[in-house]
Amino acid sequence: MITFSQTLEQLHALTDPKIAAQMQNSYKIDRLYLGVSNLDIDTLYKQWRREVDGDARTSLASELWDSNIHEARIAAAKLLTQARISSDENVWQEITRWIPTLDHAVIADQVCGAGARRLKSSPERLDQIATWVQDENIWVRRSTLTLTMPWTKMNNPKAEDFDQRDQVLSWAGELASDTEWLIQKAIATWLSSLSKHDAPRVLSFLEIYGAKMKPFAINESCKFL
């Protein structure tokens, strides 16, 4: 079974100092960057997944996350990105532990991609994130939308799916007056995705909340209408 120290050794073996320096300059977040390509990270995490499962995989992901190495955090999220997990409460708890510590969209989107699968598998968890729209942490507020992206992509939603979709739209309405670019972008991304499947709801939302949104967010929300 792969150990945490072995995963770090494998990541460090692929270090590219030039790319690492470019990443540090671009992201401007104080953490270690190794310059490992996404392709190499994918190769490694798939190998690790074959060697660890269940709680051992969650524990490994936790250690990788806490290392605060950029590529290790990406790999941690990828380790926990899976459509079906038989007993996933520990995975969900681990992902929600990470969310308040998010600080860049690259890592945040990977984490929320993993979390979205756990949320979709157990929609009752929507109640657990309902208060996040009022959180002081911008990444927590943003996550209410990035975690719920699956509800924008349903081709044949059921009655409960429509109810849940409306619940998230109500959160987006609360966030519409939030002037932070990240929040406006998240709203626009959610609405533009939904517009491909449920244009009437998007148009209704914009009619009610559009005056509170930034012009760029309105334009992006409408790009598929």
Accessible surface in RSA format (square Angstrom, percent):
REM  Atomic radii and reference values for relative SASA: ProtOr
REM  Chains: A
REM  Algorithm: Lee & Richards
REM  Probe-radius: 1.40
REM  Slices: 20
REM RES _ NUM      All-atoms   Total-Side   Main-Chain    Non-polar    All polar
REM                ABS   REL    ABS   REL    ABS   REL    ABS   REL    ABS   REL
RES MET A   1   160.41  83.1  96.37  63.8  64.04 152.5  82.71  70.3  77.70 102.9
RES ILE A   2    12.05   6.9   7.31   5.4   4.74  11.4   8.20   5.9   3.85  10.5
RES THR A   3    62.00  44.1  56.94  57.7   5.06  12.1  60.42  81.2   1.58   2.4
RES PHE A   4    52.57  26.3  47.40  29.4   5.18  13.5  47.40  28.7   5.18  14.8
RES SER A   5    64.81  54.8  60.52  80.8   4.29   9.9  42.57  90.7  22.23  31.1
RES GLN A   6    75.43  42.2  75.02  54.8   0.42   1.0  16.19  34.5  59.24  44.9
RES THR A   7     0.00   0.0   0.00   0.0   0.00   0.0   0.00   0.0   0.00   0.0
RES LEU A   8    35.82  19.9  35.82  25.6   0.00   0.0  35.82  25.2   0.00   0.0
RES GLU A   9   116.30  66.8 106.42  80.5   9.88  23.5  46.10  89.2  70.20  57.3
RES GLN A  10    50.90  28.5  45.79  33.5   5.12  12.2  29.02  61.8  21.88  16.6
RES LEU A  11     0.13   0.1   0.13   0.1   0.00   0.0   0.13   0.1   0.00   0.0
RES HIS A  12    83.18  45.5  72.21  50.2  10.97  28.1  47.62  49.1  35.56  41.4
RES ALA A  13    85.59  78.7  44.10  68.1  41.49  94.4  57.09  80.4  28.50  75.5
RES LEU A  14    69.28  38.6  54.55  39.0  14.73  37.0  59.10  41.5  10.18  27.4
RES THR A  15    55.70  39.6  33.08  33.5  22.63  53.9  31.78  42.7  23.92  36.2
RES ASP A  16    52.40  36.7  50.56  50.3   1.84   4.3  13.06  30.7  39.34  39.2
RES PRO A  17    99.98  72.9  92.55  84.4   7.43  27.0  95.37  78.7   4.60  28.6
RES LYS A  18   151.35  73.8 141.78  87.0   9.57  22.8  92.02  82.8  59.33  63.2
RES ILE A  19    72.85  41.5  72.85  54.3   0.00   0.0  72.85  52.5   0.00   0.0
RES ALA A  20    12.00  11.0  10.93  16.9   1.08   2.5  11.25  15.8   0.76   2.0
RES ALA A  21    64.98  59.7  51.45  79.4  13.53  30.8  59.72  84.1   5.26  13.9
RES GLN A  22    99.91  55.9  91.38  66.8   8.53  20.3  43.73  93.1  56.18  42.6
RES MET A  23    28.58  14.8  26.45  17.5   2.13   5.1  24.90  21.2   3.69   4.9
RES GLN A  24    73.96  41.4  72.14  52.7   1.82   4.3  39.22  83.5  34.74  26.3
RES ASN A  25   104.71  72.2  98.38  95.1   6.33  15.2  22.56  54.3  82.15  79.4
RES SER A  26    75.67  63.9  49.64  66.2  26.03  60.0  28.60  60.9  47.07  65.9
RES TYR A  27    48.01  22.4  39.65  22.6   8.36  21.7  15.85  11.9  32.15  39.6
RES LYS A  28   153.18  74.7 123.57  75.8  29.62  70.5 108.24  97.4  44.94  47.9
RES ILE A  29    38.08  21.7  36.05  26.9   2.04   4.9  38.08  27.4   0.00   0.0
RES ASP A  30   138.16  96.8 116.43 115.9  21.73  51.4  39.33  92.6  98.83  98.6
RES ARG A  31    19.09   8.0   5.89   3.0  13.20  31.4   9.56  13.1   9.53   5.8
RES LEU A  32    91.47  50.9  81.99  58.7   9.49  23.8  86.56  60.8   4.92  13.2
RES TYR A  33    12.22   5.7   2.48   1.4   9.74  25.3   1.76   1.3  10.46  12.9
RES LEU A  34     4.59   2.6   4.59   3.3   0.00   0.0   4.59   3.2   0.00   0.0
RES GLY A  35     2.53   3.1   0.00   N/A   2.53   3.1   0.00   0.0   2.53   5.7
RES VAL A  36     8.54   5.6   0.00   0.0   8.54  20.6   0.80   0.7   7.75  21.0
RES SER A  37    53.61  45.3  41.76  55.7  11.85  27.3  47.43 101.0   6.19   8.7
RES ASN A  38   107.15  73.9 102.08  98.6   5.07  12.2  24.77  59.6  82.38  79.6
RES LEU A  39   136.33  75.9 131.56  94.1   4.77  12.0 133.85  94.0   2.48   6.7
RES ASP A  40    50.59  35.4  50.04  49.8   0.55   1.3   1.01   2.4  49.58  49.4
RES ILE A  41     2.51   1.4   2.51   1.9   0.00   0.0   2.51   1.8   0.00   0.0
RES ASP A  42    36.80  25.8  36.80  36.6   0.00   0.0   5.42  12.7  31.39  31.3
RES THR A  43    82.38  58.6  74.71  75.7   7.66  18.3  61.61  82.8  20.77  31.4
RES LEU A  44    17.49   9.7  17.49  12.5   0.00   0.0  17.49  12.3   0.00   0.0
RES TYR A  45    34.20  16.0  34.20  19.5   0.00   0.0   1.03   0.8  33.17  40.9
RES LYS A  46   107.53  52.5 104.94  64.4   2.58   6.2  54.96  49.5  52.57  56.0
RES GLN A  47    56.52  31.6  56.46  41.3   0.06   0.1  13.07  27.8  43.44  32.9
RES TRP A  48     0.00   0.0   0.00   0.0   0.00   0.0   0.00   0.0   0.00   0.0
RES ARG A  49    51.82  21.8  45.92  23.4   5.90  14.0  10.23  14.0  41.59  25.2
RES ARG A  50   186.17  78.2 146.08  74.5  40.09  95.5  76.79 104.9 109.38  66.3
RES GLU A  51    72.46  41.6  51.22  38.7  21.24  50.6  30.08  58.2  42.37  34.6
RES VAL A  52     6.38   4.2   2.03   1.8   4.35  10.5   5.88   5.1   0.49   1.3
RES ASP A  53   106.17  74.4  94.20  93.8  11.97  28.3  31.94  75.2  74.22  74.0
RES GLY A  54    47.75  58.9   0.00   N/A  47.75  58.9  43.82 120.2   3.94   8.8
RES ASP A  55    95.27  66.7  88.61  88.2   6.67  15.8  32.99  77.6  62.29  62.1
RES ALA A  56    39.15  36.0  25.91  40.0  13.24  30.1  32.42  45.7   6.73  17.8
RES ARG A  57    25.70  10.8  25.70  13.1   0.00   0.0   6.41   8.8  19.28  11.7
RES THR A  58    13.61   9.7  13.61  13.8   0.00   0.0  12.13  16.3   1.48   2.2
RES SER A  59    63.05  53.3  58.15  77.6   4.90  11.3  32.57  69.4  30.48  42.7
RES LEU A  60     7.62   4.2   6.30   4.5   1.31   3.3   7.15   5.0   0.47   1.3
RES ALA A  61     0.00   0.0   0.00   0.0   0.00   0.0   0.00   0.0   0.00   0.0
RES SER A  62    23.38  19.8  23.38  31.2   0.00   0.0   7.97  17.0  15.41  21.6
RES GLU A  63    82.07  47.1  76.75  58.1   5.31  12.7  30.66  59.3  51.41  42.0
RES LEU A  64     0.00   0.0   0.00   0.0   0.00   0.0   0.00   0.0   0.00   0.0
RES TRP A  65     3.96   1.6   3.96   1.9   0.00   0.0   1.47   0.8   2.49   4.0
RES ASP A  66    84.59  59.2  57.82  57.6  26.76  63.3  29.37  69.1  55.21  55.1
RES SER A  67    35.69  30.2   4.49   6.0  31.21  71.9  16.83  35.8  18.86  26.4
RES ASN A  68    51.99  35.9  50.98  49.3   1.01   2.4  17.29  41.6  34.70  33.5
RES ILE A  69    11.05   6.3  11.05   8.2   0.00   0.0  11.05   8.0   0.00   0.0
RES HIS A  70     8.78   4.8   8.78   6.1   0.00   0.0   1.73   1.8   7.05   8.2
RES GLU A  71     0.61   0.3   0.61   0.5   0.00   0.0   0.61   1.2   0.00   0.0
RES ALA A  72     0.00   0.0   0.00   0.0   0.00   0.0   0.00   0.0   0.00   0.0
RES ARG A  73    22.03   9.2  22.03  11.2   0.00   0.0   0.00   0.0  22.03  13.3
RES ILE A  74     6.63   3.8   6.63   4.9   0.00   0.0   6.63   4.8   0.00   0.0
RES ALA A  75     0.20   0.2   0.20   0.3   0.00   0.0   0.20   0.3   0.00   0.0
RES ALA A  76     0.00   0.0   0.00   0.0   0.00   0.0   0.00   0.0   0.00   0.0
RES ALA A  77     0.00   0.0   0.00   0.0   0.00   0.0   0.00   0.0   0.00   0.0
RES LYS A  78    32.02  15.6  30.89  19.0   1.13   2.7   5.11   4.6  26.90  28.7
RES LEU A  79     0.45   0.3   0.00   0.0   0.45   1.1   0.00   0.0   0.45   1.2
RES LEU A  80     2.61   1.5   1.78   1.3   0.83   2.1   2.61   1.8   0.00   0.0
RES THR A  81    31.79  22.6  22.78  23.1   9.02  21.5  22.73  30.5   9.06  13.7
RES GLN A  82    57.05  31.9  51.38  37.6   5.67  13.5  16.40  34.9  40.65  30.8
RES ALA A  83    66.16  60.8  51.81  80.0  14.35  32.7  53.31  75.1  12.86  34.1
RES ARG A  84   207.04  86.9 196.63 100.2  10.41  24.8  78.62 107.4 128.42  77.8
RES ILE A  85    44.79  25.5  27.01  20.1  17.78  42.9  30.72  22.1  14.07  38.2
RES SER A  86   130.85 110.6  78.82 105.2  52.03 119.9  61.23 130.4  69.62  97.5
RES SER A  87    95.58  80.8  73.55  98.2  22.03  50.7  42.66  90.8  52.92  74.1
RES ASP A  88    16.80  11.8  14.43  14.4   2.37   5.6   1.31   3.1  15.49  15.5
RES GLU A  89    79.82  45.8  78.75  59.6   1.08   2.6  57.15 110.5  22.67  18.5
RES ASN A  90    80.41  55.5  75.31  72.8   5.11  12.3  12.88  31.0  67.53  65.3
RES VAL A  91     9.58   6.3   9.58   8.7   0.00   0.0   9.58   8.3   0.00   0.0
RES TRP A  92     0.76   0.3   0.76   0.4   0.00   0.0   0.33   0.2   0.43   0.7
RES GLN A  93    89.70  50.2  85.31  62.3   4.39  10.4  35.23  75.0  54.47  41.3
RES GLU A  94    18.29  10.5  16.95  12.8   1.34   3.2   1.38   2.7  16.91  13.8
RES ILE A  95     0.00   0.0   0.00   0.0   0.00   0.0   0.00   0.0   0.00   0.0
RES THR A  96    28.40  20.2  20.51  20.8   7.89  18.8  14.11  18.9  14.29  21.6
RES ARG A  97   107.31  45.1  91.31  46.5  16.00  38.1  69.65  95.2  37.66  22.8
RES TRP A  98     0.28   0.1   0.09   0.0   0.19   0.4   0.28   0.1   0.00   0.0
RES ILE A  99     0.17   0.1   0.17   0.1   0.00   0.0   0.17   0.1   0.00   0.0
RES PRO A 100    68.89  50.2  56.78  51.8  12.11  44.0  56.78  46.9  12.11  75.3
RES THR A 101    67.97  48.3  53.60  54.3  14.38  34.3  61.42  82.5   6.55   9.9
RES LEU A 102     7.60   4.2   0.28   0.2   7.32  18.4   1.33   0.9   6.27  16.9
RES ASP A 103    44.60  31.2  35.38  35.2   9.22  21.8  21.04  49.5  23.56  23.5
RES HIS A 104    42.24  23.1  40.84  28.4   1.40   3.6  26.03  26.8  16.21  18.9
RES ALA A 105    31.18  28.7  29.51  45.5   1.68   3.8  29.51  41.6   1.68   4.4
RES VAL A 106    63.83  42.0  52.94  47.9  10.89  26.2  59.16  51.4   4.67  12.7
RES ILE A 107     1.90   1.1   1.90   1.4   0.00   0.0   1.90   1.4   0.00   0.0
RES ALA A 108     0.27   0.2   0.27   0.4   0.00   0.0   0.27   0.4   0.00   0.0
RES ASP A 109    72.48  50.8  61.76  61.5  10.72  25.3  29.34  69.1  43.14  43.0
RES GLN A 110    46.55  26.0  41.62  30.4   4.93  11.7   4.55   9.7  42.01  31.9
RES VAL A 111     0.00   0.0   0.00   0.0   0.00   0.0   0.00   0.0   0.00   0.0
RES CYS A 112     0.83   0.6   0.83   0.9   0.00   0.0   0.71   1.8   0.12   0.1
RES GLY A 113    23.77  29.3   0.00   N/A  23.77  29.3  22.94  63.0   0.82   1.8
RES ALA A 114     0.03   0.0   0.00   0.0   0.03   0.1   0.00   0.0   0.03   0.1
RES GLY A 115     0.00   0.0   0.00   N/A   0.00   0.0   0.00   0.0   0.00   0.0
RES ALA A 116     7.09   6.5   7.09  10.9   0.00   0.0   7.09  10.0   0.00   0.0
RES ARG A 117    99.88  41.9  95.07  48.5   4.81  11.4  19.58  26.8  80.30  48.7
RES ARG A 118     0.89   0.4   0.89   0.5   0.00   0.0   0.00   0.0   0.89   0.5
RES LEU A 119     0.00   0.0   0.00   0.0   0.00   0.0   0.00   0.0   0.00   0.0
RES LYS A 120    76.02  37.1  70.47  43.2   5.55  13.2  36.12  32.5  39.89  42.5
RES SER A 121    61.32  51.8  23.14  30.9  38.18  87.9  34.37  73.2  26.95  37.8
RES SER A 122    20.20  17.1  18.78  25.1   1.42   3.3   2.05   4.4  18.16  25.4
RES PRO A 123    38.04  27.7  34.87  31.8   3.17  11.5  35.12  29.0   2.92  18.1
RES GLU A 124   118.85  68.2 102.76  77.7  16.09  38.3  67.69 130.9  51.16  41.8
RES ARG A 125    11.82   5.0  11.82   6.0   0.00   0.0   1.79   2.5  10.03   6.1
RES LEU A 126     3.29   1.8   3.29   2.4   0.00   0.0   3.29   2.3   0.00   0.0
RES ASP A 127   106.03  74.3  89.15  88.7  16.88  39.9  29.64  69.8  76.39  76.2
RES GLN A 128    93.55  52.3  70.49  51.5  23.06  54.9  41.36  88.0  52.19  39.6
RES ILE A 129     0.24   0.1   0.24   0.2   0.00   0.0   0.24   0.2   0.00   0.0
RES ALA A 130    31.32  28.8  25.53  39.4   5.78  13.2  25.67  36.2   5.65  15.0
RES THR A 131    97.74  69.5  91.70  93.0   6.04  14.4  72.48  97.3  25.26  38.2
RES TRP A 132    38.53  15.5  37.85  18.3   0.68   1.6  20.63  11.0  17.91  29.1
RES VAL A 133     8.96   5.9   0.55   0.5   8.41  20.3   0.55   0.5   8.41  22.8
RES GLN A 134   121.03  67.7  92.31  67.5  28.72  68.4  64.76 137.8  56.27  42.7
RES ASP A 135    54.50  38.2  45.11  44.9   9.39  22.2   8.85  20.8  45.65  45.5
RES GLU A 136   172.02  98.8 143.84 108.8  28.19  67.1  63.43 122.7 108.59  88.7
RES ASN A 137    43.59  30.1  34.15  33.0   9.44  22.7  21.34  51.4  22.25  21.5
RES ILE A 138    36.02  20.5  34.05  25.4   1.96   4.7  34.05  24.5   1.96   5.3
RES TRP A 139    30.07  12.1  29.79  14.4   0.28   0.7  17.68   9.4  12.39  20.1
RES VAL A 140     5.55   3.7   5.55   5.0   0.00   0.0   5.55   4.8   0.00   0.0
RES ARG A 141    31.36  13.2  31.36  16.0   0.00   0.0   9.39  12.8  21.97  13.3
RES ARG A 142    21.00   8.8  21.00  10.7   0.00   0.0   0.36   0.5  20.63  12.5
RES SER A 143     1.27   1.1   1.24   1.7   0.03   0.1   0.03   0.1   1.24   1.7
RES THR A 144     0.00   0.0   0.00   0.0   0.00   0.0   0.00   0.0   0.00   0.0
RES LEU A 145     0.79   0.4   0.74   0.5   0.05   0.1   0.79   0.6   0.00   0.0
RES THR A 146    23.90  17.0  18.94  19.2   4.96  11.8  19.19  25.8   4.71   7.1
RES LEU A 147     0.00   0.0   0.00   0.0   0.00   0.0   0.00   0.0   0.00   0.0
RES THR A 148     0.00   0.0   0.00   0.0   0.00   0.0   0.00   0.0   0.00   0.0
RES MET A 149    33.61  17.4  33.61  22.2   0.00   0.0  30.64  26.0   2.98   3.9
RES PRO A 150    32.86  23.9  26.07  23.8   6.79  24.7  30.20  24.9   2.65  16.5
RES TRP A 151     0.04   0.0   0.04   0.0   0.00   0.0   0.04   0.0   0.00   0.0
RES THR A 152     0.00   0.0   0.00   0.0   0.00   0.0   0.00   0.0   0.00   0.0
RES LYS A 153   117.09  57.1 104.92  64.4  12.17  29.0  56.28  50.7  60.82  64.8
RES MET A 154    26.19  13.6  18.14  12.0   8.05  19.2  23.61  20.1   2.58   3.4
RES ASN A 155   117.28  80.9  87.65  84.7  29.63  71.3  22.32  53.7  94.96  91.8
RES ASN A 156   137.03  94.5 111.14 107.4  25.89  62.3  37.33  89.8  99.71  96.4
RES PRO A 157    28.90  21.1  11.59  10.6  17.31  62.9  12.53  10.3  16.38 101.8
RES LYS A 158   138.23  67.4 131.30  80.6   6.93  16.5  81.80  73.6  56.43  60.1
RES ALA A 159    75.52  69.4  62.76  96.8  12.76  29.0  67.81  95.5   7.71  20.4
RES GLU A 160    90.54  52.0  88.62  67.0   1.92   4.6  44.11  85.3  46.43  37.9
RES ASP A 161    17.83  12.5  17.78  17.7   0.05   0.1   0.16   0.4  17.67  17.6
RES PHE A 162    68.71  34.4  68.71  42.6   0.00   0.0  68.71  41.7   0.00   0.0
RES ASP A 163    98.14  68.7  89.72  89.3   8.42  19.9  27.10  63.8  71.04  70.9
RES GLN A 164    30.17  16.9  29.58  21.6   0.59   1.4   9.49  20.2  20.68  15.7
RES ARG A 165     2.12   0.9   2.12   1.1   0.00   0.0   0.00   0.0   2.12   1.3
RES ASP A 166    60.13  42.1  54.31  54.1   5.82  13.8  26.78  63.0  33.35  33.3
RES GLN A 167    54.59  30.5  47.13  34.4   7.46  17.8  25.30  53.8  29.29  22.2
RES VAL A 168     0.00   0.0   0.00   0.0   0.00   0.0   0.00   0.0   0.00   0.0
RES LEU A 169    16.04   8.9  15.33  11.0   0.72   1.8  15.56  10.9   0.48   1.3
RES SER A 170    54.60  46.1  47.00  62.7   7.59  17.5  43.02  91.6  11.57  16.2
RES TRP A 171    11.04   4.4  11.04   5.3   0.00   0.0   1.72   0.9   9.32  15.1
RES ALA A 172     0.13   0.1   0.13   0.2   0.00   0.0   0.13   0.2   0.00   0.0
RES GLY A 173     3.55   4.4   0.00   N/A   3.55   4.4   0.51   1.4   3.04   6.8
RES GLU A 174    95.75  55.0  68.19  51.6  27.55  65.6  43.72  84.6  52.03  42.5
RES LEU A 175     4.08   2.3   3.78   2.7   0.30   0.7   4.08   2.9   0.00   0.0
RES ALA A 176     0.00   0.0   0.00   0.0   0.00   0.0   0.00   0.0   0.00   0.0
RES SER A 177    67.80  57.3  51.65  68.9  16.14  37.2  27.07  57.7  40.72  57.0
RES ASP A 178    28.23  19.8  18.65  18.6   9.58  22.7  17.14  40.3  11.09  11.1
RES THR A 179    97.92  69.6  83.96  85.1  13.97  33.3  52.49  70.5  45.43  68.7
RES GLU A 180    86.25  49.5  82.80  62.6   3.45   8.2  12.42  24.0  73.83  60.3
RES TRP A 181   147.04  59.0 140.50  68.0   6.54  15.4 126.43  67.4  20.61  33.4
RES LEU A 182    38.16  21.3  36.70  26.3   1.47   3.7  36.70  25.8   1.47   4.0
RES ILE A 183     0.00   0.0   0.00   0.0   0.00   0.0   0.00   0.0   0.00   0.0
RES GLN A 184     1.03   0.6   1.03   0.8   0.00   0.0   0.00   0.0   1.03   0.8
RES LYS A 185    68.54  33.4  68.54  42.1   0.00   0.0  38.34  34.5  30.20  32.2
RES ALA A 186     6.72   6.2   0.16   0.3   6.55  14.9   5.10   7.2   1.62   4.3
RES ILE A 187     0.08   0.0   0.08   0.1   0.00   0.0   0.08   0.1   0.00   0.0
RES ALA A 188     0.00   0.0   0.00   0.0   0.00   0.0   0.00   0.0   0.00   0.0
RES THR A 189    51.03  36.3  50.51  51.2   0.52   1.2  45.20  60.7   5.83   8.8
RES TRP A 190     0.21   0.1   0.21   0.1   0.00   0.0   0.21   0.1   0.00   0.0
RES LEU A 191     0.00   0.0   0.00   0.0   0.00   0.0   0.00   0.0   0.00   0.0
RES SER A 192     6.39   5.4   6.39   8.5   0.00   0.0   0.00   0.0   6.39   9.0
RES SER A 193    15.53  13.1  13.76  18.4   1.77   4.1  10.44  22.2   5.09   7.1
RES LEU A 194     0.00   0.0   0.00   0.0   0.00   0.0   0.00   0.0   0.00   0.0
RES SER A 195     7.33   6.2   0.00   0.0   7.33  16.9   0.00   0.0   7.33  10.3
RES LYS A 196   125.63  61.3  88.85  54.5  36.79  87.6  46.23  41.6  79.41  84.6
RES HIS A 197    74.42  40.7  34.81  24.2  39.60 101.3  29.95  30.9  44.46  51.7
RES ASP A 198    13.38   9.4  10.05  10.0   3.33   7.9   6.77  15.9   6.61   6.6
RES ALA A 199    33.01  30.3  30.24  46.7   2.77   6.3  30.24  42.6   2.77   7.3
RES PRO A 200    97.04  70.7  88.95  81.1   8.09  29.4  92.63  76.5   4.41  27.4
RES ARG A 201    68.19  28.6  64.58  32.9   3.62   8.6  19.05  26.0  49.15  29.8
RES VAL A 202     0.00   0.0   0.00   0.0   0.00   0.0   0.00   0.0   0.00   0.0
RES LEU A 203    99.08  55.2  94.17  67.4   4.91  12.3  94.48  66.4   4.60  12.4
RES SER A 204    54.93  46.4  50.91  67.9   4.02   9.3  27.39  58.3  27.54  38.6
RES PHE A 205     8.02   4.0   4.14   2.6   3.88  10.1   7.57   4.6   0.45   1.3
RES LEU A 206    23.89  13.3  15.49  11.1   8.40  21.1  15.79  11.1   8.10  21.8
RES GLU A 207   153.20  88.0 117.50  88.9  35.69  85.0  49.04  94.9 104.16  85.0
RES ILE A 208   112.00  63.7  87.24  65.0  24.77  59.7  92.43  66.6  19.58  53.1
RES TYR A 209    54.82  25.6  54.80  31.2   0.02   0.1  19.76  14.8  35.06  43.2
RES GLY A 210     6.22   7.7   0.00   N/A   6.22   7.7   5.81  15.9   0.41   0.9
RES ALA A 211   110.73 101.8  64.13  99.0  46.60 106.0  76.47 107.7  34.26  90.8
RES LYS A 212   116.33  56.8  92.75  56.9  23.58  56.1  58.32  52.5  58.01  61.8
RES MET A 213    12.10   6.3   0.00   0.0  12.10  28.8   0.47   0.4  11.63  15.4
RES LYS A 214    81.53  39.8  80.99  49.7   0.54   1.3  34.44  31.0  47.09  50.2
RES PRO A 215    98.48  71.8  95.65  87.2   2.83  10.3  98.32  81.2   0.17   1.1
RES PHE A 216    70.18  35.1  61.79  38.3   8.39  21.8  65.62  39.8   4.56  13.1
RES ALA A 217     0.00   0.0   0.00   0.0   0.00   0.0   0.00   0.0   0.00   0.0
RES ILE A 218    52.11  29.7  52.11  38.8   0.00   0.0  52.11  37.5   0.00   0.0
RES ASN A 219   103.23  71.2  92.76  89.6  10.47  25.2  26.91  64.8  76.33  73.8
RES GLU A 220    31.55  18.1  26.84  20.3   4.70  11.2  12.82  24.8  18.72  15.3
RES SER A 221     0.00   0.0   0.00   0.0   0.00   0.0   0.00   0.0   0.00   0.0
RES CYS A 222    46.14  34.9  38.84  43.3   7.31  17.2  20.75  52.6  25.40  27.4
RES LYS A 223   120.03  58.6  83.72  51.4  36.31  86.4  51.03  45.9  69.00  73.5
RES PHE A 224    99.16  49.6  70.25  43.5  28.90  75.2  74.60  45.2  24.56  70.3
RES LEU A 225    86.07  47.9  19.96  14.3  66.11 166.2  50.70  35.6  35.37  95.2
END  Absolute sums over single chains surface
CHAIN  1 A    10822.4       9033.8       1788.7       5859.4       4963.1
END  Absolute sums over all chains
TOTAL         10822.4       9033.8       1788.7       5859.4       4963.1
